[in-house]
Amino acid sequence: MLGADGGEVEPAAGFLRYLHRIERSPNTVRAYAHDLRLFFQFLDGRGLVWDAVAVADLGDFAAWLRRPAVNVLLLPGAQPARAASTTNRALSTVMGFYDFHARHGVPVAAGLVERGRGGWGSYRPFLYGIAGGGSSRARAGRLRTVRELPKVLSLEQITAIIAAQQRLRDRFLFALLAETGMRVSQALGLRHEDMRTWERRVELVPREDNVNGARGKGARGFALISDELVRLHALYMAEEYGLIDSDYVFINLWAGEIGAPLRYGAVDALVRRTRARVGFDFRPHMFRHTFVTVAQRHRMPLEVISKAVCHASVQTTADIYSHLDAEDLRAELEAAGMLDRMKDLV
């Protein structure tokens, strides 16, 4: 991470190197680097030094993140520049940064971490008031957030995305994500040995040595696939992959180093091209959300869904996906006969 003078910001760089050594995902490290860059921009703008800040300065940082512009205060009811969840992530990053330096003997860091954990006592929690209200029992240093439902695609949209692909590889990739709910990282890390097509199954193996940076997040498991997906895989291998020597299922075929494993950047570019063709916005992870939501609506038990998407526990699945939108709620009430019972009261 570079500072305003173009030189490396060593305190932040040391923390980021530590995250890399403990094998945090590249996406996590990038997110931390982004948050720390904002924090050091704030410090530079205020003439502050990172190892001589106070708790109040961290409160000012949270307010600074929310301001529409540097010299504009956020008025009650106005739209902040960053969502509460984004601000919370930045605060967590900064506290993690200071926790790291507290363990390396920086005095001010130890004090900040202690105040961040302990808050202000029973009446005012850490960074009290930044959220514009909230319980004193809330977790220290966090703004109140509104939990959003996972964004999903309609089955018609998924069909349109798959149909818009001009290459078998890309068609197979999106069809695989939609049919199995696997993460993009899991798909990019697939090896030929994982494709047990004669059993209509794909092994999901977490690996740390993928040369394209794909991280097999989650527990080891497997995904079941349809006959149609097996045929699509066979067409891809025969007509596009051919005799290229690679262990990876998804590789560069028309750009970059031919035969090299496909990277996240190539998938991002593919998604952007597809958005332009289909005329609506989407992200690859929405296939996973859609898979789980459709499974829930068809009354699949939560423990089965959890196993299907390789979550470490059923509780993880419940925390993310135990949601009801208006139509789901109506269907549940109708199935229970509640709407029929209650209409007699009117």
Contacts in CASP RR format, 6 or more apart in sequence:
PFRMAT RR
TARGET T0000
AUTHOR 0000-0000-0000
METHOD contacts of the structure
MODEL  1
MLGADGGEVEPAAGFLRYLHRIERSPNTVRAYAHDLRLFFQFLDGRGLVW
DAVAVADLGDFAAWLRRPAVNVLLLPGAQPARAASTTNRALSTVMGFYDF
HARHGVPVAAGLVERGRGGWGSYRPFLYGIAGGGSSRARAGRLRTVRELP
KVLSLEQITAIIAAQQRLRDRFLFALLAETGMRVSQALGLRHEDMRTWER
RVELVPREDNVNGARGKGARGFALISDELVRLHALYMAEEYGLIDSDYVF
INLWAGEIGAPLRYGAVDALVRRTRARVGFDFRPHMFRHTFVTVAQRHRM
PLEVISKAVCHASVQTTADIYSHLDAEDLRAELEAAGMLDRMKDLV
1 8 0 8 1.000
1 9 0 8 1.000
1 12 0 8 1.000
1 13 0 8 1.000
1 16 0 8 1.000
1 33 0 8 1.000
1 36 0 8 1.000
1 37 0 8 1.000
1 40 0 8 1.000
2 8 0 8 1.000
2 9 0 8 1.000
3 9 0 8 1.000
3 40 0 8 1.000
3 44 0 8 1.000
4 41 0 8 1.000
4 44 0 8 1.000
9 36 0 8 1.000
9 40 0 8 1.000
11 50 0 8 1.000
11 51 0 8 1.000
11 97 0 8 1.000
11 101 0 8 1.000
12 33 0 8 1.000
12 36 0 8 1.000
12 37 0 8 1.000
12 40 0 8 1.000
12 97 0 8 1.000
14 100 0 8 1.000
15 32 0 8 1.000
15 36 0 8 1.000
15 96 0 8 1.000
15 97 0 8 1.000
15 100 0 8 1.000
15 101 0 8 1.000
16 29 0 8 1.000
16 32 0 8 1.000
16 33 0 8 1.000
16 36 0 8 1.000
18 100 0 8 1.000
19 28 0 8 1.000
19 29 0 8 1.000
19 32 0 8 1.000
20 29 0 8 1.000
23 208 0 8 1.000
24 32 0 8 1.000
25 215 0 8 1.000
25 217 0 8 1.000
26 213 0 8 1.000
26 215 0 8 1.000
31 89 0 8 1.000
31 93 0 8 1.000
32 93 0 8 1.000
32 97 0 8 1.000
35 89 0 8 1.000
35 90 0 8 1.000
35 93 0 8 1.000
35 94 0 8 1.000
36 93 0 8 1.000
36 94 0 8 1.000
36 97 0 8 1.000
38 65 0 8 1.000
38 90 0 8 1.000
39 50 0 8 1.000
39 61 0 8 1.000
39 90 0 8 1.000
39 93 0 8 1.000
39 94 0 8 1.000
39 97 0 8 1.000
40 50 0 8 1.000
42 48 0 8 1.000
42 60 0 8 1.000
42 61 0 8 1.000
42 64 0 8 1.000
42 65 0 8 1.000
43 49 0 8 1.000
43 50 0 8 1.000
43 53 0 8 1.000
46 57 0 8 1.000
46 60 0 8 1.000
48 57 0 8 1.000
51 101 0 8 1.000
51 106 0 8 1.000
51 108 0 8 1.000
51 109 0 8 1.000
52 108 0 8 1.000
53 108 0 8 1.000
53 112 0 8 1.000
54 112 0 8 1.000
55 112 0 8 1.000
55 115 0 8 1.000
55 116 0 8 1.000
55 126 0 8 1.000
55 127 0 8 1.000
58 91 0 8 1.000
58 94 0 8 1.000
58 112 0 8 1.000
58 127 0 8 1.000
59 127 0 8 1.000
59 130 0 8 1.000
61 90 0 8 1.000
61 91 0 8 1.000
61 94 0 8 1.000
62 87 0 8 1.000
62 90 0 8 1.000
62 91 0 8 1.000
62 127 0 8 1.000
62 130 0 8 1.000
62 141 0 8 1.000
62 143 0 8 1.000
63 74 0 8 1.000
63 130 0 8 1.000
64 70 0 8 1.000
65 81 0 8 1.000
65 82 0 8 1.000
65 86 0 8 1.000
65 87 0 8 1.000
65 90 0 8 1.000
66 74 0 8 1.000
66 80 0 8 1.000
66 81 0 8 1.000
66 82 0 8 1.000
66 87 0 8 1.000
66 130 0 8 1.000
67 73 0 8 1.000
67 74 0 8 1.000
67 80 0 8 1.000
67 81 0 8 1.000
68 74 0 8 1.000
68 78 0 8 1.000
68 79 0 8 1.000
68 80 0 8 1.000
68 81 0 8 1.000
69 81 0 8 1.000
74 80 0 8 1.000
74 81 0 8 1.000
76 132 0 8 1.000
80 87 0 8 1.000
82 90 0 8 1.000
83 145 0 8 1.000
84 131 0 8 1.000
84 143 0 8 1.000
84 144 0 8 1.000
84 145 0 8 1.000
84 146 0 8 1.000
85 145 0 8 1.000
87 143 0 8 1.000
88 141 0 8 1.000
88 142 0 8 1.000
88 143 0 8 1.000
88 145 0 8 1.000
91 127 0 8 1.000
91 141 0 8 1.000
91 142 0 8 1.000
92 142 0 8 1.000
95 112 0 8 1.000
95 113 0 8 1.000
95 116 0 8 1.000
95 141 0 8 1.000
96 113 0 8 1.000
98 106 0 8 1.000
98 109 0 8 1.000
98 112 0 8 1.000
98 113 0 8 1.000
99 109 0 8 1.000
99 113 0 8 1.000
100 109 0 8 1.000
101 109 0 8 1.000
102 109 0 8 1.000
102 110 0 8 1.000
102 111 0 8 1.000
102 112 0 8 1.000
102 113 0 8 1.000
115 126 0 8 1.000
116 126 0 8 1.000
116 140 0 8 1.000
116 141 0 8 1.000
117 140 0 8 1.000
118 126 0 8 1.000
118 140 0 8 1.000
119 125 0 8 1.000
119 126 0 8 1.000
119 140 0 8 1.000
120 126 0 8 1.000
120 128 0 8 1.000
122 136 0 8 1.000
123 136 0 8 1.000
124 136 0 8 1.000
125 136 0 8 1.000
125 137 0 8 1.000
125 138 0 8 1.000
125 140 0 8 1.000
125 141 0 8 1.000
126 140 0 8 1.000
126 141 0 8 1.000
127 140 0 8 1.000
127 141 0 8 1.000
128 136 0 8 1.000
130 141 0 8 1.000
130 143 0 8 1.000
131 142 0 8 1.000
131 143 0 8 1.000
131 144 0 8 1.000
132 144 0 8 1.000
133 144 0 8 1.000
134 144 0 8 1.000
138 144 0 8 1.000
149 323 0 8 1.000
149 325 0 8 1.000
150 286 0 8 1.000
150 289 0 8 1.000
150 292 0 8 1.000
150 293 0 8 1.000
150 320 0 8 1.000
150 321 0 8 1.000
150 323 0 8 1.000
151 283 0 8 1.000
151 286 0 8 1.000
151 289 0 8 1.000
152 286 0 8 1.000
152 289 0 8 1.000
152 290 0 8 1.000
152 293 0 8 1.000
153 161 0 8 1.000
153 282 0 8 1.000
153 286 0 8 1.000
153 287 0 8 1.000
153 290 0 8 1.000
155 294 0 8 1.000
157 278 0 8 1.000
157 280 0 8 1.000
157 282 0 8 1.000
158 174 0 8 1.000
158 178 0 8 1.000
158 287 0 8 1.000
158 290 0 8 1.000
160 278 0 8 1.000
161 174 0 8 1.000
161 274 0 8 1.000
161 278 0 8 1.000
161 282 0 8 1.000
162 171 0 8 1.000
162 174 0 8 1.000
162 175 0 8 1.000
162 178 0 8 1.000
164 274 0 8 1.000
164 277 0 8 1.000
164 278 0 8 1.000
165 171 0 8 1.000
165 174 0 8 1.000
165 274 0 8 1.000
167 240 0 8 1.000
167 253 0 8 1.000
167 254 0 8 1.000
168 232 0 8 1.000
168 235 0 8 1.000
168 236 0 8 1.000
168 239 0 8 1.000
168 240 0 8 1.000
169 236 0 8 1.000
169 240 0 8 1.000
169 241 0 8 1.000
169 250 0 8 1.000
169 253 0 8 1.000
170 270 0 8 1.000
171 232 0 8 1.000
171 236 0 8 1.000
172 229 0 8 1.000
172 232 0 8 1.000
172 233 0 8 1.000
172 236 0 8 1.000
173 187 0 8 1.000
173 250 0 8 1.000
173 267 0 8 1.000
173 270 0 8 1.000
174 274 0 8 1.000
174 287 0 8 1.000
175 228 0 8 1.000
175 229 0 8 1.000
175 232 0 8 1.000
176 182 0 8 1.000
176 187 0 8 1.000
176 202 0 8 1.000
176 225 0 8 1.000
176 229 0 8 1.000
177 184 0 8 1.000
177 187 0 8 1.000
177 284 0 8 1.000
177 287 0 8 1.000
177 288 0 8 1.000
178 287 0 8 1.000
178 290 0 8 1.000
178 291 0 8 1.000
179 223 0 8 1.000
179 225 0 8 1.000
179 226 0 8 1.000
179 229 0 8 1.000
179 291 0 8 1.000
180 202 0 8 1.000
180 223 0 8 1.000
180 224 0 8 1.000
180 225 0 8 1.000
180 291 0 8 1.000
180 308 0 8 1.000
181 223 0 8 1.000
181 287 0 8 1.000
181 288 0 8 1.000
181 290 0 8 1.000
181 291 0 8 1.000
181 292 0 8 1.000
181 308 0 8 1.000
181 309 0 8 1.000
182 202 0 8 1.000
182 204 0 8 1.000
182 223 0 8 1.000
182 288 0 8 1.000
182 309 0 8 1.000
182 310 0 8 1.000
183 216 0 8 1.000
183 217 0 8 1.000
183 285 0 8 1.000
183 288 0 8 1.000
184 214 0 8 1.000
184 264 0 8 1.000
184 267 0 8 1.000
184 284 0 8 1.000
184 285 0 8 1.000
185 214 0 8 1.000
185 215 0 8 1.000
185 216 0 8 1.000
185 217 0 8 1.000
185 264 0 8 1.000
186 204 0 8 1.000
186 214 0 8 1.000
186 216 0 8 1.000
186 217 0 8 1.000
186 310 0 8 1.000
187 249 0 8 1.000
187 250 0 8 1.000
188 210 0 8 1.000
188 212 0 8 1.000
188 213 0 8 1.000
188 214 0 8 1.000
188 248 0 8 1.000
188 250 0 8 1.000
188 261 0 8 1.000
188 262 0 8 1.000
188 263 0 8 1.000
188 264 0 8 1.000
188 267 0 8 1.000
189 207 0 8 1.000
189 210 0 8 1.000
189 212 0 8 1.000
189 214 0 8 1.000
189 216 0 8 1.000
189 248 0 8 1.000
189 249 0 8 1.000
189 250 0 8 1.000
189 261 0 8 1.000
190 202 0 8 1.000
190 248 0 8 1.000
190 249 0 8 1.000
190 250 0 8 1.000
191 205 0 8 1.000
191 247 0 8 1.000
191 248 0 8 1.000
191 249 0 8 1.000
192 247 0 8 1.000
192 248 0 8 1.000
192 249 0 8 1.000
193 203 0 8 1.000
193 247 0 8 1.000
194 202 0 8 1.000
194 203 0 8 1.000
194 204 0 8 1.000
194 205 0 8 1.000
194 249 0 8 1.000
195 202 0 8 1.000
195 233 0 8 1.000
195 249 0 8 1.000
196 202 0 8 1.000
196 203 0 8 1.000
197 225 0 8 1.000
197 230 0 8 1.000
197 233 0 8 1.000
197 234 0 8 1.000
200 224 0 8 1.000
200 225 0 8 1.000
200 226 0 8 1.000
200 227 0 8 1.000
200 230 0 8 1.000
201 222 0 8 1.000
201 223 0 8 1.000
201 224 0 8 1.000
201 225 0 8 1.000
202 222 0 8 1.000
202 223 0 8 1.000
202 225 0 8 1.000
203 221 0 8 1.000
203 222 0 8 1.000
204 216 0 8 1.000
204 220 0 8 1.000
204 221 0 8 1.000
204 222 0 8 1.000
204 223 0 8 1.000
204 310 0 8 1.000
205 216 0 8 1.000
205 220 0 8 1.000
205 221 0 8 1.000
206 215 0 8 1.000
206 216 0 8 1.000
206 217 0 8 1.000
206 218 0 8 1.000
206 219 0 8 1.000
206 220 0 8 1.000
207 216 0 8 1.000
208 215 0 8 1.000
210 216 0 8 1.000
210 261 0 8 1.000
211 260 0 8 1.000
211 261 0 8 1.000
212 248 0 8 1.000
212 260 0 8 1.000
212 261 0 8 1.000
212 262 0 8 1.000
212 263 0 8 1.000
212 264 0 8 1.000
213 263 0 8 1.000
213 264 0 8 1.000
214 261 0 8 1.000
214 263 0 8 1.000
214 264 0 8 1.000
218 310 0 8 1.000
218 311 0 8 1.000
218 312 0 8 1.000
219 310 0 8 1.000
219 311 0 8 1.000
219 312 0 8 1.000
220 310 0 8 1.000
221 307 0 8 1.000
221 310 0 8 1.000
223 308 0 8 1.000
224 308 0 8 1.000
240 253 0 8 1.000
241 251 0 8 1.000
241 253 0 8 1.000
244 251 0 8 1.000
244 253 0 8 1.000
244 258 0 8 1.000
244 259 0 8 1.000
245 259 0 8 1.000
246 259 0 8 1.000
246 260 0 8 1.000
246 261 0 8 1.000
248 261 0 8 1.000
248 262 0 8 1.000
250 261 0 8 1.000
250 262 0 8 1.000
251 258 0 8 1.000
251 259 0 8 1.000
251 260 0 8 1.000
251 261 0 8 1.000
251 262 0 8 1.000
252 258 0 8 1.000
252 259 0 8 1.000
252 260 0 8 1.000
252 261 0 8 1.000
252 262 0 8 1.000
252 266 0 8 1.000
253 259 0 8 1.000
255 266 0 8 1.000
267 284 0 8 1.000
271 282 0 8 1.000
271 283 0 8 1.000
271 284 0 8 1.000
274 282 0 8 1.000
275 281 0 8 1.000
275 282 0 8 1.000
288 309 0 8 1.000
289 321 0 8 1.000
291 308 0 8 1.000
291 309 0 8 1.000
292 305 0 8 1.000
292 309 0 8 1.000
292 317 0 8 1.000
292 320 0 8 1.000
292 321 0 8 1.000
293 321 0 8 1.000
295 304 0 8 1.000
295 305 0 8 1.000
295 308 0 8 1.000
296 302 0 8 1.000
296 305 0 8 1.000
296 321 0 8 1.000
296 328 0 8 1.000
297 328 0 8 1.000
297 331 0 8 1.000
302 314 0 8 1.000
302 317 0 8 1.000
302 318 0 8 1.000
302 322 0 8 1.000
303 314 0 8 1.000
305 317 0 8 1.000
305 321 0 8 1.000
306 313 0 8 1.000
306 314 0 8 1.000
306 316 0 8 1.000
306 317 0 8 1.000
309 317 0 8 1.000
311 317 0 8 1.000
324 332 0 8 1.000
330 339 0 8 1.000
333 339 0 8 1.000
334 340 0 8 1.000
END
